[in-house]
Each structure stands twice: as C-alpha cells, then as structure tokens.
Amino acid sequence: MEINVAIAQTLRELRIKNNVSQETLAEAIDSHQVYISEIENGKKLPSIYVVYNIVQYFDLSLSEFFSCIDEKMKK
C-alpha cells in the first residue's frame, strides 16, 4: 500500500468514527474542505503541520496516528 492511501484511509476512518464532517475538520484546523477531500482521496499528501493539527483535533499523538498508518502499510 502506498503511504498516501494509508494516510487517506486513516484520516477517513478517524473522521467517520468521530462523526466529523470534512468541512468541520477543515474549519477546526484552519484549512479547506477541498484539501481534506484531496487528502482522503489520496491526491494530496498533508504537511507535517497539517497532520499535527489533525491529530490534535482528534486528541491523538503523532505516534498513534503514524502507528495506524504503519499497520496499513504492512498489509
């Protein structure tokens, strides 16, 4: 699995699990819904700054987020 796909799946799962819309997440991290959509569709790779803001929003650590990605990459 490519890293952009693993990030896309992890972000989408987090967002849906927490019942958060793309628009709500985008507003919370000072971004745009289109950008969140592009990340979730594997079209864009987020910067570490954006990843940090996302994990902060979901009350996770970077290591927790990247651990999920790592698990997906191993499959």
mmCIF file of the N, C-alpha and C atoms, coordinates in Angstrom:
data_MODEL
# 
_entry.id   MODEL 
# 
loop_
_atom_site.group_PDB 
_atom_site.id 
_atom_site.type_symbol 
_atom_site.label_atom_id 
_atom_site.label_alt_id 
_atom_site.label_comp_id 
_atom_site.label_asym_id 
_atom_site.label_entity_id 
_atom_site.label_seq_id 
_atom_site.pdbx_PDB_ins_code 
_atom_site.Cartn_x 
_atom_site.Cartn_y 
_atom_site.Cartn_z 
_atom_site.occupancy 
_atom_site.B_iso_or_equiv 
_atom_site.pdbx_formal_charge 
_atom_site.auth_seq_id 
_atom_site.auth_comp_id 
_atom_site.auth_asym_id 
_atom_site.auth_atom_id 
_atom_site.pdbx_PDB_model_num 
ATOM 1   N N  . MET A 1 1  ? 0.853   -1.183 0.000  1.00 0.00 ? 1  MET A N  1 
ATOM 2   C CA . MET A 1 1  ? 0.000   0.000  0.000  1.00 0.00 ? 1  MET A CA 1 
ATOM 3   C C  . MET A 1 1  ? 0.895   1.241  0.000  1.00 0.00 ? 1  MET A C  1 
ATOM 4   N N  . GLU A 1 2  ? 0.508   2.217  -0.775 1.00 0.00 ? 2  GLU A N  1 
ATOM 5   C CA . GLU A 1 2  ? 1.258   3.475  -0.815 1.00 0.00 ? 2  GLU A CA 1 
ATOM 6   C C  . GLU A 1 2  ? 0.892   4.337  0.389  1.00 0.00 ? 2  GLU A C  1 
ATOM 7   N N  . ILE A 1 3  ? 1.822   5.172  0.793  1.00 0.00 ? 3  ILE A N  1 
ATOM 8   C CA . ILE A 1 3  ? 1.613   5.974  2.003  1.00 0.00 ? 3  ILE A CA 1 
ATOM 9   C C  . ILE A 1 3  ? 0.440   6.943  1.857  1.00 0.00 ? 3  ILE A C  1 
ATOM 10  N N  . ASN A 1 4  ? 0.237   7.501  0.666  1.00 0.00 ? 4  ASN A N  1 
ATOM 11  C CA . ASN A 1 4  ? -0.883  8.428  0.505  1.00 0.00 ? 4  ASN A CA 1 
ATOM 12  C C  . ASN A 1 4  ? -2.219  7.714  0.710  1.00 0.00 ? 4  ASN A C  1 
ATOM 13  N N  . VAL A 1 5  ? -2.299  6.451  0.318  1.00 0.00 ? 5  VAL A N  1 
ATOM 14  C CA . VAL A 1 5  ? -3.522  5.664  0.510  1.00 0.00 ? 5  VAL A CA 1 
ATOM 15  C C  . VAL A 1 5  ? -3.708  5.340  1.991  1.00 0.00 ? 5  VAL A C  1 
ATOM 16  N N  . ALA A 1 6  ? -2.624  4.983  2.672  1.00 0.00 ? 6  ALA A N  1 
ATOM 17  C CA . ALA A 1 6  ? -2.694  4.678  4.100  1.00 0.00 ? 6  ALA A CA 1 
ATOM 18  C C  . ALA A 1 6  ? -3.111  5.904  4.905  1.00 0.00 ? 6  ALA A C  1 
ATOM 19  N N  . ILE A 1 7  ? -2.573  7.063  4.554  1.00 0.00 ? 7  ILE A N  1 
ATOM 20  C CA . ILE A 1 7  ? -2.964  8.309  5.234  1.00 0.00 ? 7  ILE A CA 1 
ATOM 21  C C  . ILE A 1 7  ? -4.426  8.610  4.943  1.00 0.00 ? 7  ILE A C  1 
ATOM 22  N N  . ALA A 1 8  ? -4.824  8.452  3.693  1.00 0.00 ? 8  ALA A N  1 
ATOM 23  C CA . ALA A 1 8  ? -6.209  8.719  3.292  1.00 0.00 ? 8  ALA A CA 1 
ATOM 24  C C  . ALA A 1 8  ? -7.178  7.849  4.084  1.00 0.00 ? 8  ALA A C  1 
ATOM 25  N N  . GLN A 1 9  ? -6.905  6.562  4.150  1.00 0.00 ? 9  GLN A N  1 
ATOM 26  C CA . GLN A 1 9  ? -7.787  5.644  4.874  1.00 0.00 ? 9  GLN A CA 1 
ATOM 27  C C  . GLN A 1 9  ? -7.826  5.960  6.363  1.00 0.00 ? 9  GLN A C  1 
ATOM 28  N N  . THR A 1 10 ? -6.673  6.246  6.941  1.00 0.00 ? 10 THR A N  1 
ATOM 29  C CA . THR A 1 10 ? -6.601  6.530  8.371  1.00 0.00 ? 10 THR A CA 1 
ATOM 30  C C  . THR A 1 10 ? -7.381  7.794  8.704  1.00 0.00 ? 10 THR A C  1 
ATOM 31  N N  . LEU A 1 11 ? -7.197  8.833  7.922  1.00 0.00 ? 11 LEU A N  1 
ATOM 32  C CA . LEU A 1 11 ? -7.913  10.081 8.168  1.00 0.00 ? 11 LEU A CA 1 
ATOM 33  C C  . LEU A 1 11 ? -9.415  9.885  8.019  1.00 0.00 ? 11 LEU A C  1 
ATOM 34  N N  . ARG A 1 12 ? -9.828  9.226  6.957  1.00 0.00 ? 12 ARG A N  1 
ATOM 35  C CA . ARG A 1 12 ? -11.259 8.999  6.727  1.00 0.00 ? 12 ARG A CA 1 
ATOM 36  C C  . ARG A 1 12 ? -11.863 8.189  7.878  1.00 0.00 ? 12 ARG A C  1 
ATOM 37  N N  . GLU A 1 13 ? -11.176 7.140  8.306  1.00 0.00 ? 13 GLU A N  1 
ATOM 38  C CA . GLU A 1 13 ? -11.662 6.314  9.418  1.00 0.00 ? 13 GLU A CA 1 
ATOM 39  C C  . GLU A 1 13 ? -11.800 7.134  10.697 1.00 0.00 ? 13 GLU A C  1 
ATOM 40  N N  . LEU A 1 14 ? -10.796 7.939  10.989 1.00 0.00 ? 14 LEU A N  1 
ATOM 41  C CA . LEU A 1 14 ? -10.838 8.797  12.181 1.00 0.00 ? 14 LEU A CA 1 
ATOM 42  C C  . LEU A 1 14 ? -12.014 9.764  12.128 1.00 0.00 ? 14 LEU A C  1 
ATOM 43  N N  . ARG A 1 15 ? -12.174 10.373 10.991 1.00 0.00 ? 15 ARG A N  1 
ATOM 44  C CA . ARG A 1 15 ? -13.219 11.370 10.835 1.00 0.00 ? 15 ARG A CA 1 
ATOM 45  C C  . ARG A 1 15 ? -14.603 10.746 10.969 1.00 0.00 ? 15 ARG A C  1 
ATOM 46  N N  . ILE A 1 16 ? -14.810 9.619  10.325 1.00 0.00 ? 16 ILE A N  1 
ATOM 47  C CA . ILE A 1 16 ? -16.111 8.955  10.372 1.00 0.00 ? 16 ILE A CA 1 
ATOM 48  C C  . ILE A 1 16 ? -16.380 8.396  11.775 1.00 0.00 ? 16 ILE A C  1 
ATOM 49  N N  . LYS A 1 17 ? -15.370 7.782  12.373 1.00 0.00 ? 17 LYS A N  1 
ATOM 50  C CA . LYS A 1 17 ? -15.513 7.234  13.727 1.00 0.00 ? 17 LYS A CA 1 
ATOM 51  C C  . LYS A 1 17 ? -15.947 8.309  14.720 1.00 0.00 ? 17 LYS A C  1 
ATOM 52  N N  . ASN A 1 18 ? -15.456 9.514  14.514 1.00 0.00 ? 18 ASN A N  1 
ATOM 53  C CA . ASN A 1 18 ? -15.760 10.626 15.415 1.00 0.00 ? 18 ASN A CA 1 
ATOM 54  C C  . ASN A 1 18 ? -16.919 11.487 14.932 1.00 0.00 ? 18 ASN A C  1 
ATOM 55  N N  . ASN A 1 19 ? -17.568 11.028 13.845 1.00 0.00 ? 19 ASN A N  1 
ATOM 56  C CA . ASN A 1 19 ? -18.737 11.723 13.302 1.00 0.00 ? 19 ASN A CA 1 
ATOM 57  C C  . ASN A 1 19 ? -18.451 13.201 13.009 1.00 0.00 ? 19 ASN A C  1 
ATOM 58  N N  . VAL A 1 20 ? -17.348 13.417 12.297 1.00 0.00 ? 20 VAL A N  1 
ATOM 59  C CA . VAL A 1 20 ? -16.909 14.770 11.950 1.00 0.00 ? 20 VAL A CA 1 
ATOM 60  C C  . VAL A 1 20 ? -16.935 14.906 10.430 1.00 0.00 ? 20 VAL A C  1 
ATOM 61  N N  . SER A 1 21 ? -17.532 15.968 9.947  1.00 0.00 ? 21 SER A N  1 
ATOM 62  C CA . SER A 1 21 ? -17.550 16.197 8.501  1.00 0.00 ? 21 SER A CA 1 
ATOM 63  C C  . SER A 1 21 ? -16.203 16.752 8.037  1.00 0.00 ? 21 SER A C  1 
ATOM 64  N N  . GLN A 1 22 ? -15.965 16.651 6.751  1.00 0.00 ? 22 GLN A N  1 
ATOM 65  C CA . GLN A 1 22 ? -14.747 17.245 6.193  1.00 0.00 ? 22 GLN A CA 1 
ATOM 66  C C  . GLN A 1 22 ? -14.737 18.741 6.441  1.00 0.00 ? 22 GLN A C  1 
ATOM 67  N N  . GLU A 1 23 ? -15.869 19.363 6.295  1.00 0.00 ? 23 GLU A N  1 
ATOM 68  C CA . GLU A 1 23 ? -15.968 20.809 6.495  1.00 0.00 ? 23 GLU A CA 1 
ATOM 69  C C  . GLU A 1 23 ? -15.647 21.197 7.935  1.00 0.00 ? 23 GLU A C  1 
ATOM 70  N N  . THR A 1 24 ? -16.186 20.456 8.887  1.00 0.00 ? 24 THR A N  1 
ATOM 71  C CA . THR A 1 24 ? -15.925 20.745 10.306 1.00 0.00 ? 24 THR A CA 1 
ATOM 72  C C  . THR A 1 24 ? -14.451 20.589 10.625 1.00 0.00 ? 24 THR A C  1 
ATOM 73  N N  . LEU A 1 25 ? -13.859 19.505 10.132 1.00 0.00 ? 25 LEU A N  1 
ATOM 74  C CA . LEU A 1 25 ? -12.432 19.281 10.364 1.00 0.00 ? 25 LEU A CA 1 
ATOM 75  C C  . LEU A 1 25 ? -11.612 20.395 9.730  1.00 0.00 ? 25 LEU A C  1 
ATOM 76  N N  . ALA A 1 26 ? -11.930 20.746 8.509  1.00 0.00 ? 26 ALA A N  1 
ATOM 77  C CA . ALA A 1 26 ? -11.194 21.796 7.809  1.00 0.00 ? 26 ALA A CA 1 
ATOM 78  C C  . ALA A 1 26 ? -11.250 23.114 8.573  1.00 0.00 ? 26 ALA A C  1 
ATOM 79  N N  . GLU A 1 27 ? -12.421 23.481 9.032  1.00 0.00 ? 27 GLU A N  1 
ATOM 80  C CA . GLU A 1 27 ? -12.562 24.725 9.802  1.00 0.00 ? 27 GLU A CA 1 
ATOM 81  C C  . GLU A 1 27 ? -11.743 24.671 11.083 1.00 0.00 ? 27 GLU A C  1 
ATOM 82  N N  . ALA A 1 28 ? -11.767 23.518 11.755 1.00 0.00 ? 28 ALA A N  1 
ATOM 83  C CA . ALA A 1 28 ? -11.066 23.372 13.033 1.00 0.00 ? 28 ALA A CA 1 
ATOM 84  C C  . ALA A 1 28 ? -9.555  23.484 12.893 1.00 0.00 ? 28 ALA A C  1 
ATOM 85  N N  . ILE A 1 29 ? -9.032  23.063 11.747 1.00 0.00 ? 29 ILE A N  1 
ATOM 86  C CA . ILE A 1 29 ? -7.577  23.104 11.569 1.00 0.00 ? 29 ILE A CA 1 
ATOM 87  C C  . ILE A 1 29 ? -7.140  24.226 10.629 1.00 0.00 ? 29 ILE A C  1 
ATOM 88  N N  . ASP A 1 30 ? -8.059  25.148 10.367 1.00 0.00 ? 30 ASP A N  1 
ATOM 89  C CA . ASP A 1 30 ? -7.778  26.302 9.515  1.00 0.00 ? 30 ASP A CA 1 
ATOM 90  C C  . ASP A 1 30 ? -7.315  25.881 8.123  1.00 0.00 ? 30 ASP A C  1 
ATOM 91  N N  . SER A 1 31 ? -8.139  25.029 7.515  1.00 0.00 ? 31 SER A N  1 
ATOM 92  C CA . SER A 1 31 ? -7.850  24.525 6.183  1.00 0.00 ? 31 SER A CA 1 
ATOM 93  C C  . SER A 1 31 ? -9.112  24.634 5.336  1.00 0.00 ? 31 SER A C  1 
ATOM 94  N N  . HIS A 1 32 ? -9.172  23.876 4.251  1.00 0.00 ? 32 HIS A N  1 
ATOM 95  C CA . HIS A 1 32 ? -10.324 23.900 3.364  1.00 0.00 ? 32 HIS A CA 1 
ATOM 96  C C  . HIS A 1 32 ? -10.868 22.489 3.183  1.00 0.00 ? 32 HIS A C  1 
ATOM 97  N N  . GLN A 1 33 ? -12.163 22.381 3.019  1.00 0.00 ? 33 GLN A N  1 
ATOM 98  C CA . GLN A 1 33 ? -12.819 21.092 2.837  1.00 0.00 ? 33 GLN A CA 1 
ATOM 99  C C  . GLN A 1 33 ? -12.269 20.383 1.603  1.00 0.00 ? 33 GLN A C  1 
ATOM 100 N N  . VAL A 1 34 ? -12.004 21.114 0.555  1.00 0.00 ? 34 VAL A N  1 
ATOM 101 C CA . VAL A 1 34 ? -11.473 20.515 -0.674 1.00 0.00 ? 34 VAL A CA 1 
ATOM 102 C C  . VAL A 1 34 ? -10.119 19.860 -0.401 1.00 0.00 ? 34 VAL A C  1 
ATOM 103 N N  . TYR A 1 35 ? -9.289  20.510 0.405  1.00 0.00 ? 35 TYR A N  1 
ATOM 104 C CA . TYR A 1 35 ? -7.972  19.956 0.748  1.00 0.00 ? 35 TYR A CA 1 
ATOM 105 C C  . TYR A 1 35 ? -8.129  18.665 1.548  1.00 0.00 ? 35 TYR A C  1 
ATOM 106 N N  . ILE A 1 36 ? -9.051  18.645 2.507  1.00 0.00 ? 36 ILE A N  1 
ATOM 107 C CA . ILE A 1 36 ? -9.301  17.434 3.288  1.00 0.00 ? 36 ILE A CA 1 
ATOM 108 C C  . ILE A 1 36 ? -9.773  16.318 2.356  1.00 0.00 ? 36 ILE A C  1 
ATOM 109 N N  . SER A 1 37 ? -10.648 16.651 1.440  1.00 0.00 ? 37 SER A N  1 
ATOM 110 C CA . SER A 1 37 ? -11.142 15.678 0.466  1.00 0.00 ? 37 SER A CA 1 
ATOM 111 C C  . SER A 1 37 ? -9.993  15.126 -0.381 1.00 0.00 ? 37 SER A C  1 
ATOM 112 N N  . GLU A 1 38 ? -9.115  15.995 -0.826 1.00 0.00 ? 38 GLU A N  1 
ATOM 113 C CA . GLU A 1 38 ? -7.980  15.558 -1.645 1.00 0.00 ? 38 GLU A CA 1 
ATOM 114 C C  . GLU A 1 38 ? -7.055  14.632 -0.861 1.00 0.00 ? 38 GLU A C  1 
ATOM 115 N N  . ILE A 1 39 ? -6.864  14.904 0.425  1.00 0.00 ? 39 ILE A N  1 
ATOM 116 C CA . ILE A 1 39 ? -6.055  14.017 1.268  1.00 0.00 ? 39 ILE A CA 1 
ATOM 117 C C  . ILE A 1 39 ? -6.751  12.665 1.378  1.00 0.00 ? 39 ILE A C  1 
ATOM 118 N N  . GLU A 1 40 ? -8.054  12.682 1.670  1.00 0.00 ? 40 GLU A N  1 
ATOM 119 C CA . GLU A 1 40 ? -8.807  11.444 1.847  1.00 0.00 ? 40 GLU A CA 1 
ATOM 120 C C  . GLU A 1 40 ? -8.924  10.631 0.561  1.00 0.00 ? 40 GLU A C  1 
ATOM 121 N N  . ASN A 1 41 ? -8.758  11.262 -0.561 1.00 0.00 ? 41 ASN A N  1 
ATOM 122 C CA . ASN A 1 41 ? -8.804  10.556 -1.840 1.00 0.00 ? 41 ASN A CA 1 
ATOM 123 C C  . ASN A 1 41 ? -7.410  10.188 -2.346 1.00 0.00 ? 41 ASN A C  1 
ATOM 124 N N  . GLY A 1 42 ? -6.392  10.449 -1.519 1.00 0.00 ? 42 GLY A N  1 
ATOM 125 C CA . GLY A 1 42 ? -5.029  10.086 -1.872 1.00 0.00 ? 42 GLY A CA 1 
ATOM 126 C C  . GLY A 1 42 ? -4.398  10.958 -2.926 1.00 0.00 ? 42 GLY A C  1 
ATOM 127 N N  . LYS A 1 43 ? -5.016  12.101 -3.217 1.00 0.00 ? 43 LYS A N  1 
ATOM 128 C CA . LYS A 1 43 ? -4.495  13.000 -4.246 1.00 0.00 ? 43 LYS A CA 1 
ATOM 129 C C  . LYS A 1 43 ? -3.436  13.950 -3.707 1.00 0.00 ? 43 LYS A C  1 
ATOM 130 N N  . LYS A 1 44 ? -3.491  14.239 -2.412 1.00 0.00 ? 44 LYS A N  1 
ATOM 131 C CA . LYS A 1 44 ? -2.524  15.150 -1.782 1.00 0.00 ? 44 LYS A CA 1 
ATOM 132 C C  . LYS A 1 44 ? -1.954  14.481 -0.539 1.00 0.00 ? 44 LYS A C  1 
ATOM 133 N N  . LEU A 1 45 ? -0.709  14.785 -0.256 1.00 0.00 ? 45 LEU A N  1 
ATOM 134 C CA . LEU A 1 45 ? -0.078  14.378 0.996  1.00 0.00 ? 45 LEU A CA 1 
ATOM 135 C C  . LEU A 1 45 ? -0.039  15.598 1.912  1.00 0.00 ? 45 LEU A C  1 
ATOM 136 N N  . PRO A 1 46 ? -0.558  15.465 3.122  1.00 0.00 ? 46 PRO A N  1 
ATOM 137 C CA . PRO A 1 46 ? -0.561  16.623 4.024  1.00 0.00 ? 46 PRO A CA 1 
ATOM 138 C C  . PRO A 1 46 ? 0.834   16.904 4.570  1.00 0.00 ? 46 PRO A C  1 
ATOM 139 N N  . SER A 1 47 ? 1.091   18.157 4.858  1.00 0.00 ? 47 SER A N  1 
ATOM 140 C CA . SER A 1 47 ? 2.347   18.521 5.507  1.00 0.00 ? 47 SER A CA 1 
ATOM 141 C C  . SER A 1 47 ? 2.309   18.022 6.947  1.00 0.00 ? 47 SER A C  1 
ATOM 142 N N  . ILE A 1 48 ? 3.446   17.962 7.575  1.00 0.00 ? 48 ILE A N  1 
ATOM 143 C CA . ILE A 1 48 ? 3.507   17.538 8.973  1.00 0.00 ? 48 ILE A CA 1 
ATOM 144 C C  . ILE A 1 48 ? 2.730   18.521 9.847  1.00 0.00 ? 48 ILE A C  1 
ATOM 145 N N  . TYR A 1 49 ? 2.706   19.764 9.469  1.00 0.00 ? 49 TYR A N  1 
ATOM 146 C CA . TYR A 1 49 ? 1.931   20.782 10.188 1.00 0.00 ? 49 TYR A CA 1 
ATOM 147 C C  . TYR A 1 49 ? 0.445   20.434 10.170 1.00 0.00 ? 49 TYR A C  1 
ATOM 148 N N  . VAL A 1 50 ? -0.068  20.057 9.012  1.00 0.00 ? 50 VAL A N  1 
ATOM 149 C CA . VAL A 1 50 ? -1.474  19.681 8.884  1.00 0.00 ? 50 VAL A CA 1 
ATOM 150 C C  . VAL A 1 50 ? -1.740  18.392 9.658  1.00 0.00 ? 50 VAL A C  1 
ATOM 151 N N  . VAL A 1 51 ? -0.854  17.412 9.544  1.00 0.00 ? 51 VAL A N  1 
ATOM 152 C CA . VAL A 1 51 ? -1.017  16.161 10.297 1.00 0.00 ? 51 VAL A CA 1 
ATOM 153 C C  . VAL A 1 51 ? -1.063  16.456 11.796 1.00 0.00 ? 51 VAL A C  1 
ATOM 154 N N  . TYR A 1 52 ? -0.167  17.310 12.250 1.00 0.00 ? 52 TYR A N  1 
ATOM 155 C CA . TYR A 1 52 ? -0.142  17.664 13.672 1.00 0.00 ? 52 TYR A CA 1 
ATOM 156 C C  . TYR A 1 52 ? -1.471  18.292 14.100 1.00 0.00 ? 52 TYR A C  1 
ATOM 157 N N  . ASN A 1 53 ? -1.991  19.189 13.306 1.00 0.00 ? 53 ASN A N  1 
ATOM 158 C CA . ASN A 1 53 ? -3.282  19.817 13.636 1.00 0.00 ? 53 ASN A CA 1 
ATOM 159 C C  . ASN A 1 53 ? -4.423  18.803 13.631 1.00 0.00 ? 53 ASN A C  1 
ATOM 160 N N  . ILE A 1 54 ? -4.371  17.863 12.721 1.00 0.00 ? 54 ILE A N  1 
ATOM 161 C CA . ILE A 1 54 ? -5.402  16.820 12.662 1.00 0.00 ? 54 ILE A CA 1 
ATOM 162 C C  . ILE A 1 54 ? -5.351  15.951 13.917 1.00 0.00 ? 54 ILE A C  1 
ATOM 163 N N  . VAL A 1 55 ? -4.166  15.489 14.280 1.00 0.00 ? 55 VAL A N  1 
ATOM 164 C CA . VAL A 1 55 ? -4.086  14.617 15.460 1.00 0.00 ? 55 VAL A CA 1 
ATOM 165 C C  . VAL A 1 55 ? -4.447  15.367 16.731 1.00 0.00 ? 55 VAL A C  1 
ATOM 166 N N  . GLN A 1 56 ? -4.107  16.645 16.781 1.00 0.00 ? 56 GLN A N  1 
ATOM 167 C CA . GLN A 1 56 ? -4.507  17.454 17.933 1.00 0.00 ? 56 GLN A CA 1 
ATOM 168 C C  . GLN A 1 56 ? -6.032  17.545 18.012 1.00 0.00 ? 56 GLN A C  1 
ATOM 169 N N  . TYR A 1 57 ? -6.671  17.747 16.881 1.00 0.00 ? 57 TYR A N  1 
ATOM 170 C CA . TYR A 1 57 ? -8.125  17.849 16.839 1.00 0.00 ? 57 TYR A CA 1 
ATOM 171 C C  . TYR A 1 57 ? -8.773  16.567 17.364 1.00 0.00 ? 57 TYR A C  1 
ATOM 172 N N  . PHE A 1 58 ? -8.213  15.422 16.983 1.00 0.00 ? 58 PHE A N  1 
ATOM 173 C CA . PHE A 1 58 ? -8.777  14.141 17.404 1.00 0.00 ? 58 PHE A CA 1 
ATOM 174 C C  . PHE A 1 58 ? -8.191  13.641 18.725 1.00 0.00 ? 58 PHE A C  1 
ATOM 175 N N  . ASP A 1 59 ? -7.410  14.486 19.381 1.00 0.00 ? 59 ASP A N  1 
ATOM 176 C CA . ASP A 1 59 ? -6.811  14.164 20.680 1.00 0.00 ? 59 ASP A CA 1 
ATOM 177 C C  . ASP A 1 59 ? -5.961  12.890 20.618 1.00 0.00 ? 59 ASP A C  1 
ATOM 178 N N  . LEU A 1 60 ? -5.132  12.823 19.584 1.00 0.00 ? 60 LEU A N  1 
ATOM 179 C CA . LEU A 1 60 ? -4.197  11.718 19.408 1.00 0.00 ? 60 LEU A CA 1 
ATOM 180 C C  . LEU A 1 60 ? -2.779  12.251 19.429 1.00 0.00 ? 60 LEU A C  1 
ATOM 181 N N  . SER A 1 61 ? -1.839  11.346 19.561 1.00 0.00 ? 61 SER A N  1 
ATOM 182 C CA . SER A 1 61 ? -0.436  11.733 19.415 1.00 0.00 ? 61 SER A CA 1 
ATOM 183 C C  . SER A 1 61 ? -0.014  11.427 17.974 1.00 0.00 ? 61 SER A C  1 
ATOM 184 N N  . LEU A 1 62 ? 1.053   12.043 17.560 1.00 0.00 ? 62 LEU A N  1 
ATOM 185 C CA . LEU A 1 62 ? 1.581   11.745 16.228 1.00 0.00 ? 62 LEU A CA 1 
ATOM 186 C C  . LEU A 1 62 ? 1.938   10.270 16.114 1.00 0.00 ? 62 LEU A C  1 
ATOM 187 N N  . SER A 1 63 ? 2.496   9.716  17.191 1.00 0.00 ? 63 SER A N  1 
ATOM 188 C CA . SER A 1 63 ? 2.890   8.307  17.145 1.00 0.00 ? 63 SER A CA 1 
ATOM 189 C C  . SER A 1 63 ? 1.677   7.392  16.983 1.00 0.00 ? 63 SER A C  1 
ATOM 190 N N  . GLU A 1 64 ? 0.556   7.715  17.608 1.00 0.00 ? 64 GLU A N  1 
ATOM 191 C CA . GLU A 1 64 ? -0.659  6.914  17.437 1.00 0.00 ? 64 GLU A CA 1 
ATOM 192 C C  . GLU A 1 64 ? -1.132  6.963  15.982 1.00 0.00 ? 64 GLU A C  1 
ATOM 193 N N  . PHE A 1 65 ? -1.146  8.154  15.421 1.00 0.00 ? 65 PHE A N  1 
ATOM 194 C CA . PHE A 1 65 ? -1.580  8.326  14.036 1.00 0.00 ? 65 PHE A CA 1 
ATOM 195 C C  . PHE A 1 65 ? -0.667  7.563  13.087 1.00 0.00 ? 65 PHE A C  1 
ATOM 196 N N  . PHE A 1 66 ? 0.645   7.731  13.254 1.00 0.00 ? 66 PHE A N  1 
ATOM 197 C CA . PHE A 1 66 ? 1.578   7.063  12.357 1.00 0.00 ? 66 PHE A CA 1 
ATOM 198 C C  . PHE A 1 66 ? 1.637   5.565  12.592 1.00 0.00 ? 66 PHE A C  1 
ATOM 199 N N  . SER A 1 67 ? 1.295   5.116  13.782 1.00 0.00 ? 67 SER A N  1 
ATOM 200 C CA . SER A 1 67 ? 1.205   3.686  14.047 1.00 0.00 ? 67 SER A CA 1 
ATOM 201 C C  . SER A 1 67 ? 0.080   3.063  13.223 1.00 0.00 ? 67 SER A C  1 
ATOM 202 N N  . CYS A 1 68 ? -1.047  3.764  13.137 1.00 0.00 ? 68 CYS A N  1 
ATOM 203 C CA . CYS A 1 68 ? -2.155  3.283  12.299 1.00 0.00 ? 68 CYS A CA 1 
ATOM 204 C C  . CYS A 1 68 ? -1.736  3.215  10.837 1.00 0.00 ? 68 CYS A C  1 
ATOM 205 N N  . ILE A 1 69 ? -1.032  4.223  10.397 1.00 0.00 ? 69 ILE A N  1 
ATOM 206 C CA . ILE A 1 69 ? -0.551  4.243  9.012  1.00 0.00 ? 69 ILE A CA 1 
ATOM 207 C C  . ILE A 1 69 ? 0.439   3.107  8.765  1.00 0.00 ? 69 ILE A C  1 
ATOM 208 N N  . ASP A 1 70 ? 1.335   2.908  9.723  1.00 0.00 ? 70 ASP A N  1 
ATOM 209 C CA . ASP A 1 70 ? 2.334   1.846  9.614  1.00 0.00 ? 70 ASP A CA 1 
ATOM 210 C C  . ASP A 1 70 ? 1.664   0.478  9.494  1.00 0.00 ? 70 ASP A C  1 
ATOM 211 N N  . GLU A 1 71 ? 0.627   0.232  10.284 1.00 0.00 ? 71 GLU A N  1 
ATOM 212 C CA . GLU A 1 71 ? -0.099  -1.038 10.215 1.00 0.00 ? 71 GLU A CA 1 
ATOM 213 C C  . GLU A 1 71 ? -0.705  -1.241 8.831  1.00 0.00 ? 71 GLU A C  1 
ATOM 214 N N  . LYS A 1 72 ? -1.279  -0.199 8.279  1.00 0.00 ? 72 LYS A N  1 
ATOM 215 C CA . LYS A 1 72 ? -1.864  -0.292 6.941  1.00 0.00 ? 72 LYS A CA 1 
ATOM 216 C C  . LYS A 1 72 ? -0.791  -0.552 5.881  1.00 0.00 ? 72 LYS A C  1 
ATOM 217 N N  . MET A 1 73 ? 0.365   0.063  6.047  1.00 0.00 ? 73 MET A N  1 
ATOM 218 C CA . MET A 1 73 ? 1.455   -0.093 5.080  1.00 0.00 ? 73 MET A CA 1 
ATOM 219 C C  . MET A 1 73 ? 1.982   -1.540 5.063  1.00 0.00 ? 73 MET A C  1 
ATOM 220 N N  . LYS A 1 74 ? 1.882   -2.223 6.195  1.00 0.00 ? 74 LYS A N  1 
ATOM 221 C CA . LYS A 1 74 ? 2.390   -3.597 6.305  1.00 0.00 ? 74 LYS A CA 1 
ATOM 222 C C  . LYS A 1 74 ? 1.452   -4.612 5.665  1.00 0.00 ? 74 LYS A C  1 
ATOM 223 N N  . LYS A 1 75 ? 0.206   -4.218 5.427  1.00 0.00 ? 75 LYS A N  1 
ATOM 224 C CA . LYS A 1 75 ? -0.769  -5.163 4.853  1.00 0.00 ? 75 LYS A CA 1 
ATOM 225 C C  . LYS A 1 75 ? -0.640  -5.258 3.356  1.00 0.00 ? 75 LYS A C  1 
# 
